[in-house]
Amino acid sequence: MEAVNVLTHPQIPGEPTQTSTTLLEKATATIQGFGPVNKIHQHLCAFHFYGHDMTRQVEAHHFCGHQNEEFRQCLIYDRPDDDGRLIGIEYLVSEELFLTLPDEEKRFWHSHEFEVKSGVLFMPGVPGPIQRQDLEKVAKTYGKVFHFWQVDRGDNLPLGIPQVMMALTRDGQLYENLAQGEENRAYMTGPAHGIHPMANGGGKGLQTVLREVECKPAGVDHSAARVFV
């Protein structure tokens, strides 16, 4: 796709961090543990587009940790330095776990085969041979990702509801000005059973929307309120 100008790092409103706050953070960092964050072991860079609008593409820096060999979870930032905005999360599962999901759920998950094989998903700063050891596994996985902060439209705060995002599946989808670090890995293989037809939105656009409903009050025995017809 032709290059476009993309707003990806709007200025956050508010007063600069005070020295007293910085000192307090240093104290709590010394006292407290950060187990979940400390499990982060790798940085993946890729590109997402909104499930309902492929023209809105976002550079996404994933900081990931394994829960086990078949499941990893990632915090997503708009840039990799200490000024990065936390804009979303992604879960990655093996093909085996993906196939256990209900078909309606599969639509929310995207494949990684094209991203990896084309080279647009990569590990910044990591030598190619080391990258390839893990990316051969990533190529076989599926991911489910939501973005909370629409930095591409210039939002300086996280506004609105989380949006389901998707990933690239063929040539010509990524804007030229976003492409970087490409390395041909065509020899790698994707899911053993091929990309599932219900993945990647089932071939259709997806958008998260908000609707108003009655809120169930706490302390009510909802089992007694069942209606039988």
matplotlib code that plots the C-alpha trace (Angstrom):
import matplotlib.pyplot as plt

x = [0.0, 1.1, 2.8, 0.7, 1.4, 0.6, 0.4, 1.8, 3.1, 0.9, 2.0, 0.3, -1.3, -0.4, 2.3, 5.9, 6.7, 7.8, 11.0, 9.1, 7.1, 10.4, 11.9, 8.7, 8.9, 12.5, 11.5, 8.6, 10.7, 13.2, 10.6, 8.0, 8.3, 7.2, 6.9, 4.6, 6.6, 9.9, 8.8, 9.1, 11.9, 11.6, 10.8, 8.9, 8.1, 5.1, 2.2, -1.5, -4.5, -8.0, -10.2, -12.7, -10.3, -7.1, -6.1, -5.4, -2.1, 0.0, 3.5, 3.3, 6.2, 5.4, 7.2, 6.4, 6.7, 5.9, 3.3, 4.2, 5.4, 2.1, 1.0, 2.7, 1.3, 2.6, 2.3, 2.2, 3.7, 3.8, 7.6, 10.3, 11.9, 11.0, 8.5, 6.4, 2.7, 1.0, -1.5, -2.6, -2.1, -1.8, -2.1, -0.3, -1.3, -0.1, -2.0, -3.1, -4.7, -6.2, -8.0, -9.7, -11.5, -15.1, -15.5, -17.0, -14.0, -11.5, -12.6, -10.9, -7.5, -5.1, -2.4, 1.3, 2.6, 2.8, 4.2, 7.1, 7.8, 7.8, 10.1, 7.8, 7.6, 11.1, 13.1, 14.9, 18.6, 18.7, 21.1, 19.2, 20.2, 18.9, 15.7, 14.9, 15.0, 12.0, 10.2, 10.0, 7.7, 5.8, 5.0, 2.8, 0.9, -2.3, -2.7, -5.6, -4.9, -6.8, -5.6, -6.9, -5.2, -5.8, -2.5, -2.7, -5.5, -3.6, -5.4, -3.3, -5.2, -6.7, -10.2, -13.2, -13.5, -10.8, -10.6, -9.9, -6.9, -5.7, -2.4, -1.0, -1.8, -0.5, 1.8, 0.7, -1.2, 1.5, 2.1, 5.5, 6.6, 6.0, 8.0, 11.4, 13.7, 12.4, 14.2, 12.9, 12.1, 10.0, 11.5, 9.6, 6.3, 3.0, 0.4, 0.6, -3.1, -2.8, -4.3, -7.8, -10.6, -12.2, -9.1, -8.3, -11.9, -13.2, -12.3, -14.5, -14.0, -14.5, -15.2, -15.8, -18.8, -20.5, -24.1, -26.0, -27.6, -29.2, -26.5, -27.2, -27.0, -24.8, -26.3, -29.2, -29.8, -30.0, -30.8, -34.2, -34.9, -34.8, -37.7, -38.8, -40.8]
y = [0.0, 3.6, 5.5, 7.7, 10.0, 8.2, 9.8, 7.2, 9.1, 12.0, 14.0, 13.0, 16.0, 16.6, 18.0, 16.6, 13.8, 15.4, 14.5, 13.3, 10.8, 9.6, 9.0, 7.1, 4.9, 4.0, 3.1, 0.9, -0.7, -1.8, -3.2, -4.8, -7.7, -7.6, -11.3, -11.0, -8.2, -9.9, -12.9, -10.8, -12.2, -11.0, -8.0, -8.6, -5.8, -6.2, -4.2, -4.4, -3.0, -2.4, -5.4, -3.2, -0.8, -2.0, 1.6, 2.2, 0.5, 0.7, -0.3, -2.5, -3.4, -6.6, -7.4, -11.1, -13.8, -17.5, -19.0, -22.4, -23.8, -23.2, -19.9, -16.5, -13.1, -9.7, -6.1, -3.8, -0.4, 2.2, 2.5, 0.5, 3.2, 4.3, 6.9, 4.2, 4.2, 0.9, 0.6, -3.0, -6.7, -9.9, -13.6, -16.1, -19.8, -22.9, -24.4, -27.2, -24.8, -22.7, -25.8, -26.4, -23.0, -22.7, -21.6, -18.2, -17.5, -18.5, -15.4, -13.1, -14.8, -14.0, -16.2, -15.3, -17.3, -14.5, -11.9, -14.2, -15.6, -12.2, -10.7, -7.9, -9.6, -9.5, -9.2, -5.8, -6.1, -9.9, -11.7, -13.6, -17.1, -16.5, -14.9, -17.7, -20.3, -18.7, -17.3, -20.8, -21.5, -18.1, -18.8, -21.7, -19.7, -17.6, -14.3, -12.4, -8.7, -5.7, -2.1, 0.3, 3.5, 4.7, 6.6, 6.4, 9.0, 11.3, 10.5, 11.8, 9.6, 6.1, 7.0, 4.8, 1.0, -1.6, -2.5, -5.9, -5.9, -8.1, -8.9, -9.0, -12.0, -11.2, -8.9, -5.4, -4.8, -3.0, 0.7, 1.2, 3.8, 1.2, -1.6, -2.2, -5.0, -7.3, -10.7, -13.4, -16.5, -18.3, -21.7, -21.6, -23.4, -22.3, -24.3, -28.0, -28.1, -24.9, -21.5, -22.2, -20.6, -19.2, -17.3, -13.7, -12.7, -15.6, -13.5, -10.6, -7.3, -7.2, -4.3, -4.1, -1.9, -0.8, -1.3, -0.4, -3.3, -3.7, -4.2, -7.2, -5.9, -7.6, -9.9, -11.2, -14.9, -14.9, -18.6, -17.8, -15.3, -17.8, -17.8, -21.1, -21.1]
z = [0.0, -0.6, 2.2, 4.5, 7.4, 10.7, 14.1, 16.5, 19.6, 20.7, 23.7, 27.0, 28.8, 32.5, 34.7, 34.5, 37.0, 40.3, 42.0, 45.1, 42.8, 41.3, 44.8, 45.9, 42.8, 43.6, 47.1, 46.1, 43.3, 46.0, 48.3, 46.0, 43.5, 39.9, 39.0, 36.0, 34.4, 35.2, 33.1, 30.0, 28.0, 24.4, 22.2, 19.0, 16.5, 14.2, 12.7, 13.4, 11.6, 13.0, 12.5, 10.6, 8.8, 7.2, 6.3, 10.0, 10.6, 13.8, 14.7, 17.7, 20.0, 21.9, 25.2, 25.8, 28.4, 28.2, 30.6, 29.1, 25.8, 24.1, 25.5, 25.8, 26.7, 25.5, 26.6, 23.5, 23.3, 20.5, 20.7, 22.5, 24.7, 28.2, 26.8, 25.1, 25.6, 26.7, 23.9, 24.0, 24.8, 22.8, 23.6, 21.5, 21.4, 19.7, 16.8, 19.1, 21.7, 18.9, 17.5, 20.8, 20.6, 19.6, 15.9, 16.9, 19.1, 16.4, 14.4, 17.0, 16.4, 13.6, 12.0, 12.2, 9.3, 6.7, 9.2, 10.1, 6.6, 5.0, 7.6, 8.8, 12.3, 13.8, 17.0, 17.1, 17.7, 17.9, 15.4, 12.6, 13.6, 17.2, 15.9, 13.6, 16.4, 18.0, 15.0, 13.5, 16.5, 16.2, 12.5, 13.7, 16.3, 16.4, 18.3, 19.8, 20.3, 21.5, 21.4, 24.1, 22.9, 19.3, 18.9, 15.2, 15.1, 17.5, 20.8, 23.7, 26.2, 25.8, 24.6, 23.7, 24.0, 23.2, 19.5, 18.1, 15.8, 13.0, 11.3, 7.8, 5.7, 2.3, 0.2, -0.5, 2.7, 4.7, 4.1, 2.6, 5.2, 8.0, 6.4, 8.0, 8.9, 6.3, 6.0, 3.7, 5.7, 3.1, 4.1, 7.4, 7.8, 9.3, 11.2, 10.4, 9.3, 7.3, 8.4, 9.8, 7.7, 10.8, 11.8, 10.7, 11.2, 9.1, 6.1, 7.3, 9.2, 12.9, 15.2, 18.9, 19.8, 23.0, 23.9, 27.0, 29.1, 32.5, 35.2, 37.5, 41.1, 43.6, 46.3, 44.2, 43.7, 39.9, 39.8, 41.3, 38.5, 35.7, 33.2, 31.6, 28.4]

ax = plt.figure().add_subplot(projection="3d")
ax.plot(x, y, z, "-o")
ax.set_aspect("equal")
plt.show()
